[in-house]
Amino acid sequence: MDTADLSHHISRRFNEDLERLRNKVLTMGGFVEQQLQKAVTALVDGDSRLGEAVAMDDYKVNNMEVTIDEECSRLLATRNPTAGDLRLIVAIIKTATDLERIGDEGEKIGYIASRLASMERPADKYREVKHLGRQVSEMVHAALDAFARLDARAALAVAREDESIDEEYEAIQRQCITFMMEDPRTIRRALDVMWLVRALERIGDHAKNICEYVIYMVHGKDVRHTALEDVEKELRTKDAQ
């Protein structure tokens, strides 16, 4: 996205500062994506070291969030932003917070994957979890892409994918419960898998949050507690005006 793309929302004197902030958020998002993909790979491949490495690198995500927060605080203190400028800075702060929480969930997945590597792997090699991990990773990537392009329509489409993530999560949970009932020897592993897919489901929620911030940046509308159908109707009305 060119800095010119920001001029619709903010005064030109903020372009350089906010472009730098945008790049820091996208860098943070790219790193978080990599962490998530590595964590799922560690589970599928039974790679204990990779899982531990993912968990140990979470401090890098935390440091990125602190840096972005400090930069935003400096802009708030020195630029005295008006309404549109303030909205964009607030959305950047919130996006960084959700990325940090995605990093926390990735850390959790890394630890669980490392622990599961020492157990007997199921015959399907965690096929369903791998599929859910791919879905969640693609959702995070698409949310960041919508953020980069300030594309409210794309953000809304990505947010809708959270329903599919929830359905997959619930199906795996039911499967784990069935395994535990049929064979008590699987209880420990099944419980770990349940915690792991819960972390993936939470990452989907955070990706959805980022999409809602994009809509807030573009339209100035807080849609966090609004049904997606109502958001779509409102965006369609705005487009028609």
N, C-alpha and C positions, 0 to 999 in steps of 0.2 A: 504494500500500500504506500503510495506517495504521500509526502507530508501535505500535499495539496488536498488530499482526501479529507484531512482533518479540518480544513478551513470552513466547512459547512457548519461545524459545531463550535469552533473556538476562534479567538482572535489570532492573527498571524504571529504575534510575538510569542505565542506558546508553542508554535509548531515544532521547533527544534527540540525543546525540552520534552514535549509529549511524544515525539517520535522516538527519542532515546528511551523513554519509559516503556513505550509499546514494544520496542525491540527487546528490552530486558524481560518483559512479561512473556514474550514469545520464546525467548531463550530458555526461560524457566519452564515453560510448557513443553518445549522439545525435550528437555532433560527428564521431566516427569514422565513423558511418554516412553522414553527409553527405559526408565526404571521399571515401569509397568510391564513392558514387553519382556525384559530380562527376568522379572519375577515369575511370570507365567512360564517362560522357557525353563527356568530352574525347576519348577514343579513337574512339567511334562518330561523333562530329560533326567529327572532325579539328581540334579546337580546341586549338592549341598553348598559348595563354595560360592557358586553364583548367587544363590539365595542369600547367603550371609553378606556378600559384597553389596548387593542391593540394599539390604538393611543398614549396613554401615555407612552408605553414602547418603543417607537421608539428611545428614547435617548440611550438605551442599544445598539442598532445597530450602532448608530453613534460612540459610545465609542469604539466598537470593530474595526470599520474602522480606527479610529485614532491610536489605539494600533498597528494594522498591519502596517499602514503607517510608524509609528515611528520605528518599528522593521526593516522594509525594508530600511529605510533611514540609520539606523545604519549599516546594512550590506553593503550598497553601500559605506558608508564612511570608513569602517574599513577593508573590505575584498578586495576591488579593483577588482570586479568580471570581468572575461573575457566574451567573447561574449555569450556563452551558459548559463553561470551563470546569466548574466545580463538579458537575454531573459526571464528566469524563474521568476526572481524577478519582472520584469516589468509586466508580466502576472498576478502575484499574486496581485500586486497593483491594476491593472485594474479590476480583479475579485472582490476584496473587494469593489471597487467603485460601480460596478454594483449591488452587494449585498446590499450596503447602499441605492441605488436608489430603489431597490425592497422593502426595508424597508419603504422608503418614500411613495411608492404606497400603501403598506399595511396600513400605517397610514391613508392615505386618505380613503381607503376602510372602515377602522374601524370607522372613523368619519361619513361617509355617512351611514353606516349600523346603527349606533346609531341614526341618524336622521330619517331614514326610519322606525325604530322600533316604532316611535310614530304615524306613518300613518297606514291607513288600508292596510293590506297585500293583494296582488292579490290572486286569487283562486289557481293559480299554485305554490304559495309559492316560486317564483323566481326560478323555475325549470331550465330554460335555463342558468341563471347566476350561479347557483350551478354547473351545468355541465361544464361551461367554467372555473369556479374556480378550479374544480378538474383537468381539462386538464392542466391548467397553473401550478398548484402545482406539478403535475407529471412531467412536463417539467423541472421545477426548480430542482426537486430531481434528475432527470436523468442527467441534466447538471452537477450537483455537483458530481455525481457518475463518470461521464467521467473525470472530473477534478481530482478526487481522484486517478483514475487508469491511468491517462495520456493516455486515449484511444481516439485517433483521429477519428477512425471509428465510435465509439459510439457517439462522439460529433457531427459528421456530420449528423448522423441519427436524433439526438435530434433537431438540428438546422432546419431540414426539417419540424418538427412539427409546427414551427411558422406559416406556411402557413395555417394550419388548425385552429390555434388560430385566425388568422386574419379573416378567413371566418366566424367563429362563432361570432366574435365581430361585424362584419358588419351585420349579420343576426339579432342580437339582437337590433342593432341600428335602422334597418329598422322597426322592430316590435314596438319599442318605438315610432317612428314617426307616425306609423299607429294608435297606441293607442291615441296619442295626438290629431290627426286629428278627430278621431271618438268620443272622449269624452274629452273636455277641462278640466274636473275635474281631469284627470290623469296627467296633464302636469307637475306639481311639482315633483311627484314621478317618472315619466318617465325621466325627466331631471337628477334626481339623479342617476337613474339606468344607464343612458348613461355615466355619469361621472365615475361611478363605473366600468363598463365594459371597459371603456377606460383605467382605471388604470390596469385592468387585462391584457389587450392587451399589455400595456407597459411593464409589468412584463415578458411577453413572449419574448419581444424584448431583455430585459436584459439577460434572460436565453440564448437566441441565442448568445448574445455577449460573454458570458462565454464559450460557445462551441467554438467560433472562437478563443478565447485565448488558449484553449486546443490545437487546431491545430497549433497555433503559437508556443506553447511550444515544441510540439513534432517535428514539421517539420521546424520551423523557417520561416514559410510563413505567411505573413499578408493577411488574406482572408476576411477582414471586408467589402470590397467593390467589392467582386468577387461573381459571380453567383454560387450557390451551385452545379450546374451541372458541372461547370468548376473545382471547388474544388475537386469534386468526381473523375473526370478524372485524375487530377494531383496526387491525392492520389493513384489511381489505378496504375499509371505509376511508382510511387515511390515504391510501393509494388512489382512490377514486376522486378525492378532493383536488 
